[in-house]
Amino acid sequence: MSNRDVRQSDVIRASEMLGKKLGKSQMSQYVSGKTIPRRDVAELLARILEVDVTWLLAGDADQGEASSPRNDSKPEPHPSAQIARSTTMRTFSKSTKLDNVLYDVRGPVVDEAARMEDEGERILKLNIGNPAPFGFRTPDEVIKDMRQQLPDCEGYSNSRGLFSARKAIMQYSQIKGLPNVQMEHIYTGNGVSELIQLSMNALLDNGDEILIPSPDYPLWTACATLAGGHPVHYLCDEQADWYPDLEDMESKITSATKALVIINPNNPTGSVYPREVLEGIVEIARRHQLMIFADEIYDRLCMDGYEHVSIASLAPDLPCVTFSGLSKSHMIAGYRIGWMVLSGNQRCMSDFIMGINMLSNMRLCSNVPAQSIVQTALGGHQSVNDYIRPGGRVYEQRNFVYEALNKIDGISVVKPRAAFYIFPKMDVKKFNITDDEQFALDLLHEKKILITRGGGFNWAEPDHFRIVYLPRMEVLKESLEDLADFFDHYRQS
């Protein structure tokens, strides 16, 4: 048994698999030599240990393995009778493809918040743009239409999406000025997130570079990395209302650069890019023959009279992929309905389109009940406008948070012009901050406020964090008072 690394417990388990029973004390007596097993028990042990029963009964254990020939005269035991050896199970590690993937919107600090909630703590979550928990409701007409259409949504749809949904998206895209939009180049998805991953997998080969803003929505960097690409971050300039630094963008283009991404309106900064900045980006893409990916999920949430311009409308000669959806504008993040529109020069991306079609077919289709309400949602009265005009809830909460943050000594912030987010800057010397994740944990532990650190948006310095200003005004007032109190004494150790 020792030579074969077999323990007594292994033999007992093997006997049970054969429908026999050996007691622990019984087995111990046999091993110690105090008791010689009966013939039937000896035959069972010989079968389990795969030795000759005569040799086993002779008790010549000192002769070792050389004196214990296998019982070749007997047939091999059934596989189920083999000894289940007590070896340590190998470990299963995450794929190395995830080594450089970051998604701190739901990351380690969120995990710590969940642990605290499990222990009964009440956490104020200012980390994620999820309208429903803060009392924002889906328009009644949208819910009514989905309810009525549910019986017709039980089967798969076309892999690109329902005709009615794509027709409504096409018409919306035409209003936005997107050129050369065709029904067959519109794809619905389970949120924009699925379509970002799908498009990165369709485009990027190992080592291909793609320009992504910093700060970014981290899913872009994560999906490009998982697809085998190399994300290269260009800077957005805080001193210029967080607009992309075009000089920095162009300086980072190499022969390996395949595409560039813009997030407009921007998450996490709330910036809305003016036409002249977009025209500058188009010229860069044109000079270097780059595909443009435009994340425009917040295009219907612009405030202060700012106009959203789709970059694809300025680039009819370039391959463009525009992303949008209903999660934010119609407060239905849980319904998971987004879309992407391929426009402009489609001839040069015909092979890319084949890849998109292949991946789209593989996932069969997106959520059909959610697709069924796109036509209703994009037509008629847009209830989101009531939130973003003066007196509206989003508008007023944005103003309050902006003013309250700027009153905190050591905090400065650019006023967001769209979306649900604000991206304040901390004086790292004043607060001695060298690790923004530790700052987020310290704030969570002391004030029970959950935010997302700037590093979670691929921002290199530990001097920013993002706040979601969706909670009701009374909650925001309390949380900003707590935040001011925290910064009044905080010094990172």
C-alpha positions in Angstrom: 0.0 0.0 0.0 2.8 2.4 0.9 4.6 1.8 -2.4 1.5 2.5 -4.4 0.5 5.6 -2.3 -2.7 3.9 -1.2 -4.3 4.7 2.2 -6.7 2.7 4.3 -9.5 5.1 3.5 -8.9 4.6 -0.2 -9.3 0.8 0.2 -12.5 1.3 2.2 -14.0 3.6 -0.5 -13.0 1.1 -3.2 -14.8 -1.7 -1.3 -17.9 0.3 -1.1 -17.8 0.9 -4.9 -17.8 -2.9 -5.2 -20.8 -3.3 -2.9 -18.8 -4.6 0.0 -18.1 -3.2 3.4 -14.9 -2.8 5.3 -14.8 -1.1 8.7 -12.0 1.3 9.7 -11.0 -0.8 12.7 -11.2 -4.0 10.7 -8.9 -2.5 8.0 -6.5 -1.2 10.7 -6.2 -4.7 12.2 -5.3 -6.1 8.8 -2.7 -3.5 8.1 -1.0 -3.9 11.5 -0.9 -7.7 11.1 -2.8 -8.3 14.2 -5.6 -10.1 12.3 -5.4 -12.2 9.1 -8.4 -11.6 6.9 -10.8 -14.4 6.0 -10.5 -15.8 2.5 -13.4 -13.8 1.1 -12.1 -10.6 2.6 -8.6 -11.4 1.3 -9.9 -11.9 -2.2 -11.7 -8.5 -2.0 -8.5 -6.8 -0.8 -6.4 -8.6 -3.5 -8.8 -7.4 -6.2 -8.7 -3.9 -5.0 -4.9 -3.8 -4.6 -4.5 -5.8 -7.8 -2.1 -8.4 -6.2 -2.2 -12.2 -5.9 -4.4 -13.4 -3.1 -1.9 -16.1 -2.1 0.9 -13.5 -1.8 -1.4 -11.3 0.2 -2.3 -14.1 2.7 1.4 -15.0 3.0 2.0 -11.6 4.6 5.4 -11.2 3.0 5.1 -7.4 3.0 8.9 -6.9 3.5 9.6 -8.2 0.1 8.0 -5.0 -1.3 6.8 -4.4 -4.8 9.1 -6.9 -6.4 7.5 -9.7 -4.4 3.9 -8.6 -5.1 3.2 -9.6 -8.7 -0.1 -8.3 -10.2 -2.8 -10.8 -10.4 -2.6 -11.2 -14.2 -4.6 -14.5 -14.1 -7.7 -12.6 -13.1 -9.6 -10.2 -15.4 -9.1 -6.5 -14.9 -11.5 -5.1 -12.3 -14.3 -2.9 -13.5 -13.3 0.8 -13.8 -15.6 1.6 -10.9 -13.6 -0.6 -8.7 -10.3 1.3 -9.2 -9.1 3.1 -6.1 -10.2 6.7 -5.9 -6.7 7.9 -4.8 -6.6 10.8 -2.4 -4.7 13.3 -4.5 -5.1 17.1 -4.5 -7.4 18.3 -7.3 -5.6 20.6 -9.7 -6.6 24.3 -9.6 -8.3 26.2 -12.4 -7.0 29.7 -12.9 -8.8 32.4 -14.9 -7.6 32.9 -18.4 -4.5 35.0 -19.0 -6.6 36.9 -21.5 -8.2 38.6 -18.4 -4.8 39.8 -16.9 -5.1 43.3 -18.3 -8.9 43.5 -18.2 -10.4 46.1 -15.8 -14.0 46.8 -14.9 -14.1 48.7 -11.6 -17.6 49.9 -12.1 -18.3 46.5 -10.6 -14.9 45.6 -9.1 -13.1 45.1 -5.7 -14.6 48.1 -4.0 -18.1 47.0 -5.0 -17.3 43.5 -3.7 -16.4 45.1 -0.3 -19.7 47.0 -0.3 -21.6 43.8 -0.9 -19.8 42.2 2.0 -20.8 45.2 4.2 -24.4 44.9 3.1 -24.4 41.2 4.0 -23.4 42.3 7.5 -26.4 44.7 7.7 -24.7 48.0 6.6 -26.7 50.5 4.5 -24.6 51.6 1.5 -25.4 54.6 -0.7 -24.5 53.5 -4.3 -23.2 56.4 -6.4 -21.2 54.1 -8.6 -23.4 52.9 -11.4 -25.9 54.7 -13.8 -28.9 52.5 -13.1 -32.0 54.8 -13.0 -34.6 52.4 -11.7 -33.4 52.0 -8.1 -33.6 55.8 -7.7 -37.2 56.1 -8.7 -37.0 56.8 -12.4 -39.8 55.0 -14.2 -40.2 53.6 -17.7 -42.8 55.5 -19.7 -46.2 53.8 -19.2 -46.8 53.6 -22.9 -43.6 51.6 -23.4 -44.6 49.1 -20.7 -48.1 48.7 -22.1 -46.8 48.0 -25.6 -44.4 45.4 -24.3 -47.2 43.7 -22.3 -49.4 43.5 -25.4 -46.7 42.2 -27.6 -45.3 39.5 -25.3 -47.3 36.6 -26.9 -45.7 37.5 -30.2 -42.2 37.5 -28.7 -41.7 33.9 -27.8 -39.6 32.8 -30.7 -36.2 34.0 -32.1 -36.2 37.1 -34.2 -33.9 37.7 -37.2 -30.4 37.8 -35.8 -30.1 41.5 -36.6 -33.4 42.2 -34.9 -37.1 42.7 -35.5 -38.0 44.6 -38.7 -40.1 47.2 -36.8 -37.2 47.9 -34.4 -34.6 48.3 -37.1 -37.0 50.4 -39.2 -37.5 52.8 -36.3 -33.7 52.9 -35.7 -33.1 53.6 -39.3 -35.5 56.5 -39.3 -33.9 57.8 -36.1 -30.4 57.5 -37.7 -31.6 59.4 -40.7 -32.9 62.3 -38.5 -29.4 62.3 -36.9 -27.9 62.7 -40.3 -26.1 59.3 -40.6 -25.3 58.7 -44.3 -25.9 55.6 -46.3 -27.9 53.7 -43.6 -29.5 50.5 -44.7 -31.7 48.1 -42.8 -29.3 45.2 -43.3 -26.6 47.1 -41.5 -28.5 47.8 -38.3 -28.1 45.3 -35.4 -30.0 45.2 -32.1 -28.2 43.9 -29.0 -28.7 43.0 -25.4 -27.6 46.5 -24.5 -24.8 48.4 -26.2 -22.3 46.3 -24.1 -22.9 43.1 -26.1 -22.5 45.0 -29.4 -19.2 46.6 -28.3 -17.8 43.1 -27.5 -19.2 41.7 -30.8 -17.7 44.5 -32.9 -14.2 44.3 -31.2 -14.1 40.5 -31.9 -15.1 41.1 -35.5 -12.4 43.7 -36.1 -9.3 43.1 -34.1 -6.5 40.7 -34.7 -3.8 40.0 -32.1 -1.7 43.1 -31.8 -4.0 45.5 -33.6 -4.2 48.9 -31.9 -7.3 50.9 -31.3 -7.5 54.4 -29.9 -9.7 54.8 -26.8 -10.3 57.9 -24.7 -8.9 58.4 -21.2 -11.0 58.6 -19.2 -13.1 56.0 -20.9 -16.1 53.7 -20.3 -13.9 50.7 -19.3 -15.9 48.2 -21.3 -14.2 49.5 -24.4 -10.7 48.8 -23.2 -11.8 45.5 -21.7 -13.4 44.2 -24.9 -10.6 45.4 -27.1 -8.1 43.5 -24.8 -10.2 40.3 -24.8 -10.4 40.4 -28.6 -6.6 40.3 -28.7 -6.2 44.0 -29.6 -4.0 46.6 -27.9 -5.9 49.6 -26.5 -4.0 52.9 -26.8 -5.5 55.7 -24.7 -5.6 59.3 -25.9 -6.1 62.1 -23.4 -9.2 64.1 -22.9 -8.3 67.5 -21.6 -9.9 68.6 -18.4 -8.9 72.2 -18.9 -10.8 72.2 -22.2 -14.1 70.8 -20.9 -12.8 67.3 -21.2 -12.7 67.5 -25.0 -10.3 65.0 -26.8 -6.8 66.3 -27.2 -6.5 65.9 -31.0 -2.7 66.4 -31.0 -2.3 63.6 -28.4 -4.7 61.4 -30.4 -2.8 61.7 -33.6 0.6 61.3 -32.0 -0.4 57.8 -30.8 -1.4 56.5 -34.2 1.0 53.8 -35.6 1.0 51.4 -38.5 -0.9 49.0 -36.3 -3.8 51.4 -35.5 -7.0 50.2 -37.0 -9.7 52.3 -35.4 -10.6 55.0 -32.9 -13.4 55.2 -30.4 -15.2 58.3 -29.2 -17.7 58.4 -26.3 -20.0 61.4 -26.9 -21.7 62.4 -24.7 -18.9 61.2 -22.5 -19.0 58.8 -19.6 -17.6 59.5 -17.0 -17.1 63.3 -17.6 -20.5 64.3 -19.1 -18.8 66.3 -21.8 -20.6 66.9 -25.1 -18.2 67.4 -28.1 -18.8 70.4 -30.3 -18.9 70.1 -34.1 -15.4 71.5 -34.6 -13.8 68.9 -32.4 -15.7 66.1 -34.1 -14.6 67.5 -37.5 -11.0 67.4 -36.3 -11.4 63.8 -35.3 -12.9 62.9 -38.7 -9.9 64.6 -40.4 -7.5 62.5 -38.3 -9.4 59.3 -39.1 -9.4 60.3 -42.8 -5.7 61.0 -42.9 -4.8 57.6 -41.3 -7.7 55.6 -42.8 -9.2 54.6 -39.5 -12.6 53.2 -38.7 -14.7 55.2 -36.3 -16.6 53.7 -33.4 -19.0 56.2 -31.7 -20.6 55.4 -28.4 -23.7 57.7 -28.3 -25.9 56.0 -25.7 -26.4 59.4 -23.9 -27.2 61.4 -27.0 -30.8 62.2 -25.8 -29.6 63.5 -22.4 -27.9 66.8 -23.3 -28.6 69.8 -21.1 -28.0 73.6 -21.2 -28.9 73.9 -24.9 -26.0 71.7 -26.0 -26.6 69.9 -29.3 -25.5 66.4 -29.9 -23.9 65.8 -33.3 -23.3 62.3 -34.5 -19.8 62.0 -35.8 -20.9 59.6 -38.5 -23.0 62.5 -40.0 -19.7 64.3 -40.7 -17.9 61.3 -42.3 -19.8 59.9 -45.2 -16.6 58.6 -46.8 -15.4 56.7 -43.7 -16.5 53.5 -42.2 -18.4 54.3 -39.0 -20.2 52.3 -36.4 -22.6 54.2 -34.1 -24.0 52.7 -30.9 -27.1 53.8 -29.0 -30.0 52.4 -27.1 -32.9 52.9 -24.6 -31.2 52.0 -21.3 -30.6 55.6 -20.3 -32.9 57.8 -22.2 -36.0 55.6 -21.3 -34.8 54.5 -17.9 -34.9 50.8 -18.9 -31.4 49.6 -18.2 -32.7 46.2 -17.2 -34.5 45.6 -20.4 -31.2 45.4 -22.2 -31.9 46.9 -25.6 -29.2 48.7 -27.6 -28.2 48.9 -31.3 -25.4 49.7 -33.6 -25.6 51.2 -37.1 -22.9 50.7 -39.8 -22.8 53.8 -42.0 -20.6 55.7 -44.4 -18.1 53.8 -46.6 -19.5 50.3 -46.3 -17.5 49.0 -49.3 -14.2 49.1 -47.4 -15.7 47.3 -44.4 -17.5 44.5 -46.3 -15.3 41.8 -44.7 -15.8 43.3 -41.3 -19.6 43.2 -41.9 -19.2 39.5 -42.7 -17.6 39.0 -39.3 -20.4 41.0 -37.6 -23.0 38.8 -39.4 -21.2 35.6 -38.3 -21.0 36.7 -34.6 -24.6 38.0 -34.7 -25.9 34.7 -36.0 -24.0 32.8 -33.4 -25.8 34.5 -30.6 -29.1 33.9 -32.5 -30.8 37.2 -31.6 -31.1 39.8 -28.9 -33.9 40.1 -26.3 -37.1 40.0 -28.5 -39.6 41.6 -25.9 -37.2 44.5 -25.5 -36.9 44.9 -29.3 -40.7 45.1 -29.6 -40.9 48.5 -27.9 -38.2 50.3 -29.8 -40.7 51.7 -32.3 -42.9 53.0 -29.5 -40.0 54.4 -27.5 -38.4 56.3 -30.4 -41.6 57.8 -31.6 -43.9 60.4 -30.0 -43.3 62.3 -26.8 -39.8 61.8 -25.3 -40.4 61.9 -21.6 -36.6 62.2 -20.9 -36.9 65.8 -22.0 -38.9 66.5 -18.8 -35.9 65.4 -16.7 -33.1 67.4 -18.5 -34.7 70.9 -18.8 -34.6 73.5 -16.0 -36.7 72.3 -13.2 -36.3 68.7 -14.3 -35.0 66.2 -11.8 -31.7 65.3 -13.6 -31.0 68.9 -14.5 -31.5 70.2 -10.9 -29.6 67.3 -9.3 -26.7 67.9 -11.7 -26.6 71.5 -10.7 -26.7 70.8 -7.0 -23.9 68.2 -7.0 -21.7 70.4 -9.2 -22.1 73.4 -6.9 -21.7 71.3 -3.7 -18.5 69.6 -4.9 -16.9 72.9 -5.9 -17.5 74.2 -2.3 -15.3 71.4 -0.8 -11.8 72.6 -0.2 -9.4 70.5 -2.3 -12.1 69.5 -4.9 -12.6 71.0 -8.3 -14.9 69.8 -11.1 -15.9 70.6 -14.7 -19.7 71.0 -15.1 -21.1 68.0 -17.0 -23.4 68.8 -19.9 -25.1 65.4 -20.4 -25.7 62.0 -18.9 -25.8 61.1 -15.1 -22.2 61.5 -14.1 -19.7 64.0 -12.7 -15.9 63.5 -12.5 -14.4 65.6 -9.8 -10.7 66.1 -9.2 -9.0 65.8 -5.8 -5.9 67.7 -4.7 -3.7 64.7 -4.1 -1.1 66.7 -2.2 -3.6 68.1 0.2 -5.1 64.7 0.9 -1.9 62.7 0.5 -3.6 60.4 -2.0 -1.4 57.9 -3.8 -3.9 55.1 -4.3 -7.4 55.9 -5.5 -8.7 52.5 -4.8 -7.7 52.9 -1.1 -9.4 56.3 -1.1 -12.6 54.6 -2.4 -12.4 52.0 0.3 -11.7 54.5 3.0 -14.8 56.5 1.9 -16.9 53.4 1.8 -15.8 52.3 5.3 -16.2 55.6 7.0 -19.2 57.1 5.2 -20.9 54.1 3.6 -20.8 55.9 0.2 -19.8 53.8 -2.8 -18.2 55.7 -5.7 -16.0 54.5 -8.7 -12.3 55.6 -8.6 -10.8 57.4 -11.6 -8.5 54.5 -12.3 -11.5 52.4 -13.1 -12.0 54.6 -16.2 -8.4 54.1 -17.3 -7.3 57.4 -15.9 -3.6 57.2 -15.1 -3.5 59.5 -12.0 -5.1 58.7 -8.6 -6.8 62.1 -8.5 -10.4 61.6 -9.8 -13.5 59.7 -9.0 -17.0 59.4 -10.5 -20.3 60.2 -8.8 -23.7 59.2 -10.2 -26.2 62.0 -9.4 -29.4 59.9 -9.9 -30.5 59.6 -6.2 -33.2 62.0 -5.1 -32.2 65.5 -4.0 -32.6 64.8 -0.2 -30.3 61.8 -0.5 -27.8 63.7 -2.6 -27.8 66.6 0.0 -27.0 64.1 2.8 -24.3 62.3 0.8 -22.6 65.6 -0.2 -22.6 66.7 3.4 -21.0 63.4 4.4 -18.5 63.8 1.5 -17.5 67.3 2.7 -17.1 66.1 6.2 -14.9 63.2 5.0 -12.6 65.5 2.9 -12.4 67.9 5.8 -10.1 65.6 7.7 -9.0 62.9 5.2 -5.4 62.2 4.8 -4.4 58.9 3.2 -2.0 57.0 5.3 
